[in-house]
Every structure is written in C-alpha cells, then in structure tokens.
Amino acid sequence: MKPITSEEQFQTLITQDQEVLIKFFADWCPDCTRMNMFIGEIMESYSSYEWYEINKDEFPEIAEKYQVMGIPSILIFKNGEKLGHLHSANAKTPDQVTEFLEEKLG
C-alpha cells in the first residue's frame, strides 16, 4: 500500500478514471494494526486496483470532507467521486472487507 503524503497527491489520485482504494488509518489505532495483518492477502486478490493509505491525523480536513469518522476506513474513488465507504465498524474482519469490495468492484 503506497502512502499519500500530500493533499495534492490525494486530489490527483481520486480524480483518475479508474477506481482507487484508499485506507484511512492512524498510528495509534489498534483496529488499523489488526487490519494490516490481513489486508495484504485481500490486496493480492484485488491487485488490478491501486491501493493507497492516508494518515487521518495528518490530513484531518480530508477525513472530515469525506466523512471518515472512524478508522480504519476504506474508500473507493473514481473521477473525483466517492463510490464506496467501508466504515470502521464494518472493517474488522477479512470477510467484511472482501464483501465490501465484491459489492463495490465486482
């Protein structure tokens, strides 16, 4: 998962004409650490998509703009539009993440 290090980079990524998956996280978040243990395998299954991560604490304005209240959250963007949002409460297991991706990406 590639890190997002600037607001400009985030804006460029979300306006692409293909789906981009972005995980919002924070260093202090135990659920984020848990997700990191299983997300690699899921990323392999969805390797045709670009995966990025952004630290919610470093970019609070972006998190607020896209209603990221809890972390970890996975958002899907295309052409500047948010197509999907897996909220933290539903992102605790590999099955929950996979079901979300299947529903949104097929």
Residue, then its C-alpha position, 0 to 999 in steps of 0.5 A: m500500500k503506497p502512502i499519500t503524503s500530500e493533499e495534492q497527491f490525494q486530489t490527483l489520485i481520486t480524480q483518475d478514471q479508474e477506481v482507487l482504494i484508499k485506507f484511512f488509518a492512524d498510528w495509534c489505532p489498534d483496529c488499523t494494526r489488526m487490519n494490516m495483518f490481513i489486508g495484504e492477502i485481500m490486496e493480492s486478490y484485488s491487485s488490478y486496483e491501486w491501493y493507497e493509505i492516508n494518515k487521518d491525523e495528518f490530513p484531518e480536513i480530508a477525513e472530515k470532507y469525506q466523512v471518515m469518522g472512524i478508522p480504519s476506513i476504506l474508500i473507493f474513488k473514481n473521477g473525483e467521486k466517492l463510490g464506496h465507504l467501508h466504515s470502521a465498524n464494518a472493517k474488522t474482519p477479512d470477510q467484511v472487507t472482501e464483501f465490501l469490495e465484491e459489492k463495490l468492484g465486482 
